[in-house]
């Protein structure tokens, strides 16, 4: 798994494939910003984006045993900029990738050309 305690920016110039079973955990007020250029593509199924408080996926990452529990809007969410946004968003909606405990309103397209 991978833990983010600040906003994470990913710039995709060619192809990025996220393998099945990979878990990304986010601390409060963190987000994942994905930037895809015209030659880039993001692929992957079965990966998880979740809160650092989520002990069910990836174990007790924050080391507090059962003191904290994940809740809606624990982390900010996902921004995607690029031509592949709609395909990526559809993958998320089809449960090929799982997004948990984020601010649902923050899964959005930042592409001004859409």
C-alpha positions as CSV (number, residue, x, y, z in Angstrom):
1,X,0.0,0.0,0.0
2,X,1.0,3.7,-0.3
3,X,0.1,6.4,2.3
4,X,-0.3,10.1,1.4
5,X,-0.3,12.8,4.1
6,X,-0.4,15.6,1.6
7,X,-1.9,16.3,-1.8
8,X,-0.5,13.9,-4.4
9,X,0.1,14.9,-8.0
10,X,0.5,12.2,-10.7
11,X,1.5,13.3,-14.2
12,X,0.9,10.7,-16.9
13,X,3.0,11.2,-20.0
14,X,2.7,7.6,-21.4
15,X,0.8,4.9,-19.6
16,X,0.3,4.2,-15.9
17,X,-1.1,0.9,-14.9
18,X,-2.2,0.4,-11.2
19,X,-2.1,-3.3,-10.4
20,X,-5.0,-5.2,-8.8
21,X,-4.8,-5.1,-5.0
22,X,-2.8,-1.9,-4.6
23,X,-4.2,0.3,-1.8
24,X,-3.7,4.1,-1.6
25,X,-4.5,5.6,1.8
26,X,-5.1,9.3,2.3
27,X,-4.9,11.4,5.5
28,X,-7.5,14.1,6.2
29,X,-7.6,17.0,3.8
30,X,-5.5,15.1,1.2
31,X,-6.4,14.5,-2.4
32,X,-5.1,12.7,-5.5
33,X,-4.7,15.0,-8.6
34,X,-4.1,13.1,-11.9
35,X,-2.9,15.0,-14.9
36,X,-2.9,13.1,-18.2
37,X,-1.3,14.6,-21.4
38,X,-2.5,13.7,-24.9
39,X,-0.3,10.6,-25.0
40,X,-1.1,9.4,-21.5
41,X,-3.4,6.7,-20.3
42,X,-4.4,5.4,-16.8
43,X,-5.3,1.8,-16.5
44,X,-6.1,-0.5,-13.7
45,X,-8.7,-2.5,-12.0
46,X,-9.2,-3.7,-8.4
47,X,-7.2,-1.0,-6.7
48,X,-8.5,0.9,-3.6
49,X,-8.4,4.6,-2.7
50,X,-9.4,5.0,1.0
51,X,-8.8,6.8,4.3
52,X,-5.8,6.3,6.5
53,X,-8.3,5.4,9.2
54,X,-9.6,2.4,7.2
55,X,-8.2,-0.7,9.0
56,X,-10.2,-3.1,6.9
57,X,-8.1,-2.4,3.8
58,X,-4.3,-2.6,4.3
59,X,-4.4,-2.9,8.1
60,X,-3.9,-0.4,10.9
61,X,-1.8,2.0,8.9
62,X,-2.1,4.9,11.3
63,X,-1.1,2.7,14.2
64,X,-4.0,3.6,16.6
65,X,-5.5,0.1,16.8
66,X,-9.3,0.6,16.9
67,X,-9.3,4.2,18.2
68,X,-10.2,5.9,14.9
69,X,-12.8,4.7,12.4
70,X,-13.1,5.8,8.8
71,X,-15.9,8.2,7.9
72,X,-17.3,10.0,4.9
73,X,-15.1,12.9,3.7
74,X,-12.0,11.7,5.7
75,X,-10.0,12.7,2.7
76,X,-10.8,15.3,0.0
77,X,-11.1,13.2,-3.1
78,X,-9.9,12.8,-6.7
79,X,-9.3,15.3,-9.4
80,X,-8.6,14.1,-13.0
81,X,-7.5,16.3,-15.8
82,X,-7.1,14.7,-19.3
83,X,-9.0,13.2,-22.2
84,X,-9.4,9.8,-20.5
85,X,-11.5,11.2,-17.6
86,X,-14.8,9.7,-18.7
87,X,-13.3,6.2,-19.1
88,X,-11.5,6.4,-15.7
89,X,-14.6,7.7,-14.0
90,X,-16.7,4.9,-15.5
91,X,-14.1,2.4,-14.2
92,X,-14.6,3.8,-10.7
93,X,-18.4,3.6,-11.1
94,X,-18.2,0.0,-12.2
95,X,-16.3,-1.0,-9.1
96,X,-13.3,-2.0,-11.0
97,X,-11.6,0.4,-8.6
98,X,-13.0,1.2,-5.2
99,X,-13.0,4.7,-3.7
100,X,-13.9,4.8,0.0
101,X,-14.4,7.5,2.7
102,X,-13.7,10.5,0.5
103,X,-15.8,13.6,-0.1
104,X,-17.9,12.2,-3.0
105,X,-18.4,15.6,-4.4
106,X,-14.7,15.8,-5.1
107,X,-14.5,13.1,-7.7
108,X,-14.5,15.5,-10.6
109,X,-13.2,16.4,-14.0
110,X,-10.9,19.4,-14.1
111,X,-10.5,19.3,-17.9
112,X,-11.7,22.7,-19.3
113,X,-11.9,21.1,-22.8
114,X,-14.7,18.6,-21.9
